[in-house]
Amino acid sequence: LKSGATIQEFNCIRKHLSKIKGGRLVENTKCHGIGLVMSDVEGDELSS
């Protein structure tokens, strides 16, 4: 972040460098689709 780039600019770069971001996770699997659900809140109810 010392470069002065915005978080949106960093996220764009990360997406292009990542092997899983930007839809690449599904492209690199043999399944038709995948759901990856994560929460940063302990005990968070994912159905809500």
C-alpha positions, -999 to +999 in steps of 0.1 A: +000+000+000+030+023+002+028+027-036-003+049-032-024+025-053-061+022-043-075-010-029-095-014-061-062-012-081-046-037-059-075-061-062-074-058-100-037-067-100-043-096-076-071-109-098-048-110-128-019-127-109-040-152-090-046-188-102-081-189-085-095-153-086-116-140-115-133-174-123-100-193-127-108-217-098-137-233-118-117-232-150-090-253-133-113-280-119-130-310-135-164-302-120-191-280-136-193-256-107-181-250-072-194-229-042-169-215-018-185-197+011-164-181+038-171-158+067-147-138+088-171-138+117-168-168+141-201-186+146-216-167+117-248-183+103-242-187+066-278-193+057-287-157+065 
